[in-house]
Amino acid sequence: MSMLPIISNFQGDFVLQLVAVDSENTMDQVAAAAAHHSVGRRVAPQPDKVIRVRRQDAQAFFPQDARIGDLGVQPMECLEFIFTDAA
């Protein structure tokens, strides 16, 4: 377990956020940490949606249950947080 700083580029937010997550966090936990800094502040809540995570400019999302420390995400890497329909 170690802290991993990432940059959150949250859909609909005009501010990039520095978010510290744990290397053992799942991508759902990472999404929740990023949402804490954006949703309800500058981004409207979308309770009927799921927040998915991907690398900046990537097409594919990370698996929701994957641990961020196992995905090769580097410190200070920018990740995109996108609202999607629930699976």
Biopython code that builds the backbone (N, CA, C, O; Angstrom):
import numpy as np
from Bio.PDB.StructureBuilder import StructureBuilder

atoms = [
    (1, "MET", "N", (0.827, -1.176, 0.000)),
    (1, "MET", "CA", (0.000, 0.000, 0.000)),
    (1, "MET", "C", (0.872, 1.240, 0.000)),
    (1, "MET", "O", (1.704, 1.441, 0.885)),
    (2, "SER", "N", (0.663, 2.059, -1.007)),
    (2, "SER", "CA", (1.381, 3.329, -1.071)),
    (2, "SER", "C", (0.491, 4.363, -1.744)),
    (2, "SER", "O", (-0.386, 4.036, -2.544)),
    (3, "MET", "N", (0.741, 5.601, -1.401)),
    (3, "MET", "CA", (-0.043, 6.685, -1.988)),
    (3, "MET", "C", (0.414, 6.919, -3.424)),
    (3, "MET", "O", (1.604, 6.866, -3.733)),
    (4, "LEU", "N", (-0.554, 7.177, -4.284)),
    (4, "LEU", "CA", (-0.298, 7.413, -5.695)),
    (4, "LEU", "C", (-1.045, 8.682, -6.095)),
    (4, "LEU", "O", (-2.275, 8.667, -6.159)),
    (5, "PRO", "N", (-0.340, 9.775, -6.364)),
    (5, "PRO", "CA", (-1.021, 10.990, -6.797)),
    (5, "PRO", "C", (-1.383, 10.898, -8.279)),
    (5, "PRO", "O", (-0.544, 10.550, -9.110)),
    (6, "ILE", "N", (-2.618, 11.207, -8.597)),
    (6, "ILE", "CA", (-3.064, 11.227, -9.994)),
    (6, "ILE", "C", (-3.709, 12.582, -10.280)),
    (6, "ILE", "O", (-4.077, 13.312, -9.360)),
    (7, "ILE", "N", (-3.839, 12.901, -11.549)),
    (7, "ILE", "CA", (-4.546, 14.104, -11.970)),
    (7, "ILE", "C", (-5.911, 13.668, -12.478)),
    (7, "ILE", "O", (-6.014, 12.811, -13.357)),
    (8, "SER", "N", (-6.958, 14.264, -11.919)),
    (8, "SER", "CA", (-8.328, 13.944, -12.303)),
    (8, "SER", "C", (-8.813, 14.947, -13.339)),
    (8, "SER", "O", (-8.850, 16.151, -13.087)),
    (9, "ASN", "N", (-9.185, 14.433, -14.509)),
    (9, "ASN", "CA", (-9.843, 15.220, -15.550)),
    (9, "ASN", "C", (-11.280, 14.706, -15.597)),
    (9, "ASN", "O", (-11.599, 13.784, -16.348)),
    (10, "PHE", "N", (-12.138, 15.319, -14.784)),
    (10, "PHE", "CA", (-13.493, 14.829, -14.602)),
    (10, "PHE", "C", (-14.413, 15.442, -15.647)),
    (10, "PHE", "O", (-14.386, 16.653, -15.866)),
    (11, "GLN", "N", (-15.231, 14.610, -16.295)),
    (11, "GLN", "CA", (-16.162, 15.059, -17.325)),
    (11, "GLN", "C", (-17.029, 16.208, -16.799)),
    (11, "GLN", "O", (-17.673, 16.090, -15.756)),
    (12, "GLY", "N", (-17.030, 17.313, -17.537)),
    (12, "GLY", "CA", (-17.846, 18.457, -17.171)),
    (12, "GLY", "C", (-17.188, 19.427, -16.216)),
    (12, "GLY", "O", (-17.755, 20.479, -15.923)),
    (13, "ASP", "N", (-16.007, 19.101, -15.725)),
    (13, "ASP", "CA", (-15.283, 19.993, -14.810)),
    (13, "ASP", "C", (-14.236, 20.756, -15.601)),
    (13, "ASP", "O", (-13.592, 20.195, -16.487)),
    (14, "PHE", "N", (-14.065, 22.019, -15.287)),
    (14, "PHE", "CA", (-13.054, 22.816, -15.976)),
    (14, "PHE", "C", (-11.757, 22.885, -15.187)),
    (14, "PHE", "O", (-10.800, 23.525, -15.620)),
    (15, "VAL", "N", (-11.719, 22.223, -14.021)),
    (15, "VAL", "CA", (-10.538, 22.233, -13.163)),
    (15, "VAL", "C", (-9.936, 20.829, -13.128)),
    (15, "VAL", "O", (-10.645, 19.853, -12.883)),
    (16, "LEU", "N", (-8.636, 20.729, -13.372)),
    (16, "LEU", "CA", (-7.932, 19.473, -13.147)),
    (16, "LEU", "C", (-7.586, 19.405, -11.663)),
    (16, "LEU", "O", (-7.140, 20.391, -11.077)),
    (17, "GLN", "N", (-7.794, 18.237, -11.060)),
    (17, "GLN", "CA", (-7.581, 18.081, -9.628)),
    (17, "GLN", "C", (-6.466, 17.089, -9.359)),
    (17, "GLN", "O", (-6.359, 16.063, -10.030)),
    (18, "LEU", "N", (-5.637, 17.398, -8.375)),
    (18, "LEU", "CA", (-4.665, 16.449, -7.865)),
    (18, "LEU", "C", (-5.375, 15.615, -6.801)),
    (18, "LEU", "O", (-5.898, 16.159, -5.829)),
    (19, "VAL", "N", (-5.393, 14.293, -6.986)),
    (19, "VAL", "CA", (-6.091, 13.393, -6.071)),
    (19, "VAL", "C", (-5.108, 12.317, -5.625)),
    (19, "VAL", "O", (-4.480, 11.658, -6.454)),
    (20, "ALA", "N", (-4.981, 12.144, -4.334)),
    (20, "ALA", "CA", (-4.123, 11.086, -3.791)),
    (20, "ALA", "C", (-4.981, 9.843, -3.553)),
    (20, "ALA", "O", (-5.986, 9.898, -2.845)),
    (21, "VAL", "N", (-4.577, 8.730, -4.148)),
    (21, "VAL", "CA", (-5.281, 7.462, -3.959)),
    (21, "VAL", "C", (-4.274, 6.430, -3.470)),
    (21, "VAL", "O", (-3.064, 6.644, -3.537)),
    (22, "ASP", "N", (-4.779, 5.333, -2.990)),
    (22, "ASP", "CA", (-3.923, 4.244, -2.530)),
    (22, "ASP", "C", (-3.706, 3.275, -3.682)),
    (22, "ASP", "O", (-4.626, 3.026, -4.460)),
    (23, "SER", "N", (-2.523, 2.735, -3.800)),
    (23, "SER", "CA", (-2.218, 1.801, -4.885)),
    (23, "SER", "C", (-3.097, 0.558, -4.851)),
    (23, "SER", "O", (-3.215, -0.141, -5.858)),
    (24, "GLU", "N", (-3.718, 0.272, -3.705)),
    (24, "GLU", "CA", (-4.603, -0.889, -3.572)),
    (24, "GLU", "C", (-6.060, -0.558, -3.901)),
    (24, "GLU", "O", (-6.901, -1.456, -3.923)),
    (25, "ASN", "N", (-6.369, 0.708, -4.155)),
    (25, "ASN", "CA", (-7.749, 1.092, -4.480)),
    (25, "ASN", "C", (-8.190, 0.491, -5.806)),
    (25, "ASN", "O", (-7.411, 0.403, -6.755)),
    (26, "THR", "N", (-9.464, 0.075, -5.855)),
    (26, "THR", "CA", (-10.044, -0.340, -7.128)),
    (26, "THR", "C", (-10.367, 0.916, -7.936)),
    (26, "THR", "O", (-10.358, 2.025, -7.401)),
    (27, "MET", "N", (-10.647, 0.739, -9.200)),
    (27, "MET", "CA", (-10.977, 1.891, -10.032)),
    (27, "MET", "C", (-12.295, 2.520, -9.590)),
    (27, "MET", "O", (-12.474, 3.727, -9.760)),
    (28, "ASP", "N", (-13.219, 1.751, -9.034)),
    (28, "ASP", "CA", (-14.439, 2.337, -8.474)),
    (28, "ASP", "C", (-14.104, 3.248, -7.292)),
    (28, "ASP", "O", (-14.708, 4.310, -7.136)),
    (29, "GLN", "N", (-13.149, 2.838, -6.464)),
    (29, "GLN", "CA", (-12.733, 3.677, -5.337)),
    (29, "GLN", "C", (-11.992, 4.925, -5.821)),
    (29, "GLN", "O", (-12.153, 6.005, -5.252)),
    (30, "VAL", "N", (-11.194, 4.777, -6.854)),
    (30, "VAL", "CA", (-10.502, 5.925, -7.444)),
    (30, "VAL", "C", (-11.524, 6.905, -8.021)),
    (30, "VAL", "O", (-11.393, 8.117, -7.849)),
    (31, "ALA", "N", (-12.542, 6.377, -8.705)),
    (31, "ALA", "CA", (-13.596, 7.222, -9.265)),
    (31, "ALA", "C", (-14.331, 7.971, -8.161)),
    (31, "ALA", "O", (-14.651, 9.149, -8.322)),
    (32, "ALA", "N", (-14.600, 7.309, -7.051)),
    (32, "ALA", "CA", (-15.283, 7.963, -5.931)),
    (32, "ALA", "C", (-14.411, 9.078, -5.342)),
    (32, "ALA", "O", (-14.921, 10.135, -4.971)),
    (33, "ALA", "N", (-13.107, 8.843, -5.258)),
    (33, "ALA", "CA", (-12.200, 9.867, -4.736)),
    (33, "ALA", "C", (-12.171, 11.090, -5.654)),
    (33, "ALA", "O", (-12.174, 12.226, -5.179)),
    (34, "ALA", "N", (-12.143, 10.859, -6.951)),
    (34, "ALA", "CA", (-12.145, 11.971, -7.906)),
    (34, "ALA", "C", (-13.485, 12.699, -7.871)),
    (34, "ALA", "O", (-13.527, 13.928, -7.935)),
    (35, "ALA", "N", (-14.577, 11.948, -7.769)),
    (35, "ALA", "CA", (-15.907, 12.553, -7.732)),
    (35, "ALA", "C", (-16.064, 13.466, -6.520)),
    (35, "ALA", "O", (-16.740, 14.491, -6.601)),
    (36, "HIS", "N", (-15.453, 13.107, -5.414)),
    (36, "HIS", "CA", (-15.530, 13.911, -4.190)),
    (36, "HIS", "C", (-15.082, 15.350, -4.441)),
    (36, "HIS", "O", (-15.604, 16.278, -3.822)),
    (37, "HIS", "N", (-14.134, 15.537, -5.328)),
    (37, "HIS", "CA", (-13.580, 16.866, -5.596)),
    (37, "HIS", "C", (-14.319, 17.621, -6.698)),
    (37, "HIS", "O", (-14.092, 18.819, -6.868)),
    (38, "SER", "N", (-15.190, 16.965, -7.446)),
    (38, "SER", "CA", (-15.846, 17.597, -8.590)),
    (38, "SER", "C", (-17.372, 17.579, -8.511)),
    (38, "SER", "O", (-18.019, 18.609, -8.701)),
    (39, "VAL", "N", (-17.942, 16.406, -8.230)),
    (39, "VAL", "CA", (-19.400, 16.255, -8.257)),
    (39, "VAL", "C", (-20.020, 17.001, -7.063)),
    (39, "VAL", "O", (-19.603, 16.849, -5.914)),
    (40, "GLY", "N", (-21.013, 17.795, -7.388)),
    (40, "GLY", "CA", (-21.663, 18.606, -6.371)),
    (40, "GLY", "C", (-20.964, 19.931, -6.140)),
    (40, "GLY", "O", (-21.440, 20.765, -5.370)),
    (41, "ARG", "N", (-19.852, 20.126, -6.796)),
    (41, "ARG", "CA", (-19.114, 21.389, -6.699)),
    (41, "ARG", "C", (-19.197, 22.117, -8.032)),
    (41, "ARG", "O", (-19.798, 23.188, -8.118)),
    (42, "ARG", "N", (-18.601, 21.551, -9.064)),
    (42, "ARG", "CA", (-18.648, 22.141, -10.404)),
    (42, "ARG", "C", (-19.318, 21.221, -11.411)),
    (42, "ARG", "O", (-19.551, 21.612, -12.554)),
    (43, "VAL", "N", (-19.628, 19.998, -10.991)),
    (43, "VAL", "CA", (-20.258, 18.993, -11.859)),
    (43, "VAL", "C", (-21.560, 18.537, -11.197)),
    (43, "VAL", "O", (-21.576, 18.185, -10.018)),
    (44, "ALA", "N", (-22.640, 18.547, -11.960)),
    (44, "ALA", "CA", (-23.931, 18.101, -11.426)),
    (44, "ALA", "C", (-23.922, 16.598, -11.183)),
    (44, "ALA", "O", (-23.405, 15.845, -12.009)),
    (45, "PRO", "N", (-24.481, 16.152, -10.073)),
    (45, "PRO", "CA", (-24.585, 14.709, -9.816)),
    (45, "PRO", "C", (-25.425, 14.023, -10.894)),
    (45, "PRO", "O", (-26.373, 14.605, -11.420)),
    (46, "GLN", "N", (-25.070, 12.798, -11.208)),
    (46, "GLN", "CA", (-25.845, 11.972, -12.134)),
    (46, "GLN", "C", (-26.037, 10.608, -11.462)),
    (46, "GLN", "O", (-25.345, 9.647, -11.801)),
    (47, "PRO", "N", (-26.973, 10.522, -10.514)),
    (47, "PRO", "CA", (-27.108, 9.301, -9.713)),
    (47, "PRO", "C", (-27.484, 8.058, -10.508)),
    (47, "PRO", "O", (-27.291, 6.942, -10.025)),
    (48, "ASP", "N", (-28.015, 8.224, -11.714)),
    (48, "ASP", "CA", (-28.380, 7.070, -12.536)),
    (48, "ASP", "C", (-27.216, 6.587, -13.397)),
    (48, "ASP", "O", (-27.379, 5.660, -14.191)),
    (49, "LYS", "N", (-26.056, 7.198, -13.248)),
    (49, "LYS", "CA", (-24.871, 6.850, -14.051)),
    (49, "LYS", "C", (-23.778, 6.246, -13.176)),
    (49, "LYS", "O", (-23.799, 6.374, -11.952)),
    (50, "VAL", "N", (-22.828, 5.589, -13.823)),
    (50, "VAL", "CA", (-21.639, 5.030, -13.187)),
    (50, "VAL", "C", (-20.442, 5.822, -13.684)),
    (50, "VAL", "O", (-20.377, 6.182, -14.860)),
    (51, "ILE", "N", (-19.504, 6.093, -12.804)),
    (51, "ILE", "CA", (-18.291, 6.803, -13.211)),
    (51, "ILE", "C", (-17.237, 5.779, -13.588)),
    (51, "ILE", "O", (-16.856, 4.934, -12.777)),
    (52, "ARG", "N", (-16.771, 5.861, -14.820)),
    (52, "ARG", "CA", (-15.726, 4.956, -15.314)),
    (52, "ARG", "C", (-14.438, 5.742, -15.515)),
    (52, "ARG", "O", (-14.462, 6.964, -15.663)),
    (53, "VAL", "N", (-13.323, 5.035, -15.519)),
    (53, "VAL", "CA", (-12.000, 5.660, -15.562)),
    (53, "VAL", "C", (-11.209, 5.103, -16.737)),
    (53, "VAL", "O", (-11.250, 3.907, -17.029)),
    (54, "ARG", "N", (-10.482, 6.006, -17.408)),
    (54, "ARG", "CA", (-9.588, 5.595, -18.492)),
    (54, "ARG", "C", (-8.390, 6.542, -18.522)),
    (54, "ARG", "O", (-8.403, 7.617, -17.923)),
    (55, "ARG", "N", (-7.366, 6.107, -19.234)),
    (55, "ARG", "CA", (-6.217, 6.993, -19.445)),
    (55, "ARG", "C", (-6.634, 8.157, -20.327)),
    (55, "ARG", "O", (-7.577, 8.048, -21.111)),
    (56, "GLN", "N", (-5.939, 9.252, -20.197)),
    (56, "GLN", "CA", (-6.204, 10.428, -21.020)),
    (56, "GLN", "C", (-6.183, 10.038, -22.492)),
    (56, "GLN", "O", (-5.216, 9.438, -22.961)),
    (57, "ASP", "N", (-7.228, 10.369, -23.215)),
    (57, "ASP", "CA", (-7.381, 10.144, -24.657)),
    (57, "ASP", "C", (-7.490, 8.681, -25.063)),
    (57, "ASP", "O", (-7.425, 8.378, -26.254)),
    (58, "ALA", "N", (-7.652, 7.769, -24.117)),
    (58, "ALA", "CA", (-7.847, 6.351, -24.449)),
    (58, "ALA", "C", (-9.319, 6.104, -24.760)),
    (58, "ALA", "O", (-10.178, 6.893, -24.366)),
    (59, "GLN", "N", (-9.610, 5.029, -25.455)),
    (59, "GLN", "CA", (-10.994, 4.647, -25.752)),
    (59, "GLN", "C", (-11.542, 3.677, -24.707)),
    (59, "GLN", "O", (-12.710, 3.759, -24.328)),
    (60, "ALA", "N", (-10.694, 2.758, -24.245)),
    (60, "ALA", "CA", (-11.143, 1.700, -23.337)),
    (60, "ALA", "C", (-11.044, 2.148, -21.886)),
    (60, "ALA", "O", (-10.085, 2.806, -21.483)),
    (61, "PHE", "N", (-12.060, 1.774, -21.111)),
    (61, "PHE", "CA", (-12.053, 2.046, -19.682)),
    (61, "PHE", "C", (-11.310, 0.942, -18.945)),
    (61, "PHE", "O", (-11.248, -0.196, -19.411)),
    (62, "PHE", "N", (-10.751, 1.284, -17.800)),
    (62, "PHE", "CA", (-10.165, 0.271, -16.920)),
    (62, "PHE", "C", (-11.297, -0.563, -16.327)),
    (62, "PHE", "O", (-12.396, -0.044, -16.131)),
    (63, "PRO", "N", (-11.059, -1.843, -16.038)),
    (63, "PRO", "CA", (-12.074, -2.639, -15.326)),
    (63, "PRO", "C", (-12.352, -1.995, -13.963)),
    (63, "PRO", "O", (-11.432, -1.535, -13.287)),
    (64, "GLN", "N", (-13.607, -1.970, -13.576)),
    (64, "GLN", "CA", (-13.996, -1.297, -12.341)),
    (64, "GLN", "C", (-13.381, -1.922, -11.097)),
    (64, "GLN", "O", (-13.135, -1.228, -10.110)),
    (65, "ASP", "N", (-13.131, -3.227, -11.137)),
    (65, "ASP", "CA", (-12.584, -3.901, -9.961)),
    (65, "ASP", "C", (-11.064, -4.037, -9.991)),
    (65, "ASP", "O", (-10.478, -4.626, -9.083)),
    (66, "ALA", "N", (-10.421, -3.494, -11.030)),
    (66, "ALA", "CA", (-8.954, -3.550, -11.117)),
    (66, "ALA", "C", (-8.349, -2.580, -10.113)),
    (66, "ALA", "O", (-8.882, -1.496, -9.875)),
    (67, "ARG", "N", (-7.227, -2.988, -9.529)),
    (67, "ARG", "CA", (-6.517, -2.113, -8.596)),
    (67, "ARG", "C", (-5.588, -1.195, -9.382)),
    (67, "ARG", "O", (-4.884, -1.632, -10.292)),
    (68, "ILE", "N", (-5.599, 0.063, -9.019)),
    (68, "ILE", "CA", (-4.827, 1.042, -9.775)),
    (68, "ILE", "C", (-3.334, 0.705, -9.777)),
    (68, "ILE", "O", (-2.641, 0.973, -10.759)),
    (69, "GLY", "N", (-2.842, 0.130, -8.700)),
    (69, "GLY", "CA", (-1.429, -0.234, -8.615)),
    (69, "GLY", "C", (-1.021, -1.352, -9.558)),
    (69, "GLY", "O", (0.166, -1.528, -9.834)),
    (70, "ASP", "N", (-1.996, -2.111, -10.058)),
    (70, "ASP", "CA", (-1.718, -3.225, -10.972)),
    (70, "ASP", "C", (-1.830, -2.816, -12.443)),
    (70, "ASP", "O", (-1.586, -3.635, -13.329)),
    (71, "LEU", "N", (-2.194, -1.563, -12.711)),
    (71, "LEU", "CA", (-2.478, -1.133, -14.083)),
    (71, "LEU", "C", (-1.355, -0.336, -14.727)),
    (71, "LEU", "O", (-1.479, 0.080, -15.879)),
    (72, "GLY", "N", (-0.271, -0.117, -14.013)),
    (72, "GLY", "CA", (0.836, 0.636, -14.581)),
    (72, "GLY", "C", (0.605, 2.139, -14.617)),
    (72, "GLY", "O", (1.306, 2.855, -15.332)),
    (73, "VAL", "N", (-0.365, 2.623, -13.857)),
    (73, "VAL", "CA", (-0.606, 4.066, -13.780)),
    (73, "VAL", "C", (0.561, 4.694, -13.038)),
    (73, "VAL", "O", (0.947, 4.240, -11.961)),
    (74, "GLN", "N", (1.112, 5.739, -13.625)),
    (74, "GLN", "CA", (2.281, 6.417, -13.065)),
    (74, "GLN", "C", (1.855, 7.583, -12.173)),
    (74, "GLN", "O", (0.785, 8.157, -12.377)),
    (75, "PRO", "N", (2.686, 7.939, -11.182)),
    (75, "PRO", "CA", (2.387, 9.128, -10.382)),
    (75, "PRO", "C", (2.218, 10.351, -11.277)),
    (75, "PRO", "O", (2.992, 10.566, -12.210)),
    (76, "MET", "N", (1.204, 11.140, -10.979)),
    (76, "MET", "CA", (0.876, 12.375, -11.689)),
    (76, "MET", "C", (0.325, 12.142, -13.093)),
    (76, "MET", "O", (0.225, 13.085, -13.878)),
    (77, "GLU", "N", (-0.033, 10.898, -13.421)),
    (77, "GLU", "CA", (-0.671, 10.621, -14.714)),
    (77, "GLU", "C", (-2.088, 11.179, -14.696)),
    (77, "GLU", "O", (-2.775, 11.122, -13.676)),
    (78, "CYS", "N", (-2.515, 11.717, -15.825)),
    (78, "CYS", "CA", (-3.850, 12.283, -15.946)),
    (78, "CYS", "C", (-4.827, 11.188, -16.377)),
    (78, "CYS", "O", (-4.627, 10.525, -17.395)),
    (79, "LEU", "N", (-5.882, 11.012, -15.589)),
    (79, "LEU", "CA", (-6.918, 10.037, -15.892)),
    (79, "LEU", "C", (-8.227, 10.766, -16.134)),
    (79, "LEU", "O", (-8.501, 11.796, -15.518)),
    (80, "GLU", "N", (-9.033, 10.222, -17.037)),
    (80, "GLU", "CA", (-10.343, 10.782, -17.346)),
    (80, "GLU", "C", (-11.417, 10.022, -16.585)),
    (80, "GLU", "O", (-11.385, 8.795, -16.497)),
    (81, "PHE", "N", (-12.363, 10.765, -16.040)),
    (81, "PHE", "CA", (-13.482, 10.212, -15.283)),
    (81, "PHE", "C", (-14.756, 10.580, -16.027)),
    (81, "PHE", "O", (-15.086, 11.757, -16.172)),
    (82, "ILE", "N", (-15.471, 9.556, -16.498)),
    (82, "ILE", "CA", (-16.598, 9.742, -17.403)),
    (82, "ILE", "C", (-17.853, 9.086, -16.840)),
    (82, "ILE", "O", (-17.805, 7.951, -16.365)),
    (83, "PHE", "N", (-18.979, 9.799, -16.892)),
    (83, "PHE", "CA", (-20.264, 9.209, -16.539)),
    (83, "PHE", "C", (-20.709, 8.277, -17.665)),
    (83, "PHE", "O", (-20.688, 8.661, -18.834)),
    (84, "THR", "N", (-21.113, 7.051, -17.311)),
    (84, "THR", "CA", (-21.616, 6.097, -18.296)),
    (84, "THR", "C", (-22.906, 5.470, -17.760)),
    (84, "THR", "O", (-23.212, 5.572, -16.572)),
    (85, "ASP", "N", (-23.650, 4.825, -18.651)),
    (85, "ASP", "CA", (-24.835, 4.095, -18.208)),
    (85, "ASP", "C", (-24.413, 2.929, -17.331)),
    (85, "ASP", "O", (-23.360, 2.329, -17.547)),
    (86, "ALA", "N", (-25.235, 2.612, -16.345)),
    (86, "ALA", "CA", (-24.960, 1.476, -15.467)),
    (86, "ALA", "C", (-24.984, 0.198, -16.289)),
    (86, "ALA", "O", (-25.805, 0.038, -17.192)),
    (87, "ALA", "N", (-24.073, -0.709, -15.963)),
    (87, "ALA", "CA", (-23.962, -1.953, -16.736)),
    (87, "ALA", "C", (-25.073, -2.916, -16.427)),
    (87, "ALA", "O", (-25.120, -4.007, -16.996)),
]
sb = StructureBuilder()
sb.init_structure("model")
sb.init_model(0)
sb.init_chain("A")
sb.init_seg("    ")
for serial, (resi, resn, name, xyz) in enumerate(atoms, 1):
    if name == "N":
        sb.init_residue(resn, " ", resi, " ")
    sb.init_atom(name, np.array(xyz, "f"), 0.0, 1.0, " ", f" {name:<3s}", serial, name[0])
structure = sb.get_structure()
